[in-house]
Amino acid sequence: MSDILAENLSGKSVMGSDGTELGLLYNITMDLKSGKLHDLVIEPDEEVSRRAVDLSVDDAGRFLVPVNRVQAVKDYIVVQR
């Protein structure tokens, strides 16, 4: 995957590989010591049922998707479902 600046990802739509629109990228978590990225933090789309999506959720109700599940970054960020 080519290098992409984080500022170009903010607010980008996130879609599951099954075509489900999950929401908008809110943030990306990382380990400050190693610089390793951990999770995409996704603000859920209002129409997505949190029960229908098998993803971890943070205290604010945002989806947490491990970065190793990112399959593509184009018009959408596509994550493995």
DRENMIKOL-135339 format. One record per residue (C-alpha): residue in one letter; residue number from 1; x, y, z. Coordinates in steps of 0.25 Angstrom, whole numbers, plus 5000, padded with zeros to 4 digits. Layout:
<pts>
A_NUM_X_Y_Z
...
</pts>
This chain:
<pts>
M_1_5000_5000_5000
S_2_5005_5014_4997
D_3_5008_5024_5007
I_4_4996_5033_5011
L_5_4996_5045_5020
A_6_4987_5044_5032
E_7_4981_5058_5029
N_8_4975_5052_5016
L_9_4968_5041_5023
S_10_4961_5049_5034
G_11_4946_5049_5031
K_12_4947_5038_5020
S_13_4936_5028_5019
V_14_4938_5014_5024
M_15_4932_5002_5017
G_16_4932_4987_5020
S_17_4937_4978_5010
D_18_4923_4973_5009
G_19_4918_4987_5005
T_20_4913_4991_5018
E_21_4915_5006_5020
L_22_4921_5007_5035
G_23_4922_5022_5037
L_24_4933_5032_5036
L_25_4947_5031_5041
Y_26_4948_5039_5054
N_27_4963_5036_5058
I_28_4974_5026_5058
T_29_4980_5020_5071
M_30_4995_5017_5072
D_31_5006_5013_5082
L_32_5014_5025_5085
K_33_5026_5018_5088
S_34_5027_5009_5075
G_35_5019_5018_5066
K_36_5011_5005_5062
L_37_4997_5008_5058
H_38_4986_5000_5066
D_39_4971_5003_5062
L_40_4963_5012_5053
V_41_4952_5019_5061
I_42_4940_5020_5053
E_43_4928_5029_5056
P_44_4916_5020_5053
D_45_4906_5023_5042
E_46_4893_5026_5048
E_47_4887_5015_5039
V_48_4896_5004_5044
S_49_4891_4996_5055
R_50_4903_4994_5065
R_51_4897_4980_5067
A_52_4898_4976_5053
V_53_4913_4980_5052
D_54_4922_4970_5059
L_55_4933_4980_5063
S_56_4938_4985_5076
V_57_4932_4998_5082
D_58_4939_5009_5090
D_59_4932_5016_5102
A_60_4927_5026_5093
G_61_4920_5016_5084
R_62_4930_5017_5072
F_63_4935_5005_5065
L_64_4949_5000_5067
V_65_4955_4993_5055
P_66_4969_4988_5055
V_67_4978_4994_5044
N_68_4982_4981_5039
R_69_4968_4979_5034
V_70_4969_4991_5025
Q_71_4968_4985_5010
A_72_4968_4998_5002
V_73_4968_5013_5003
K_74_4962_5020_4991
D_75_4949_5027_4991
Y_76_4945_5019_5003
I_77_4954_5012_5014
V_78_4950_4997_5012
V_79_4952_4988_5024
Q_80_4951_4973_5024
R_81_4938_4968_5030
</pts>
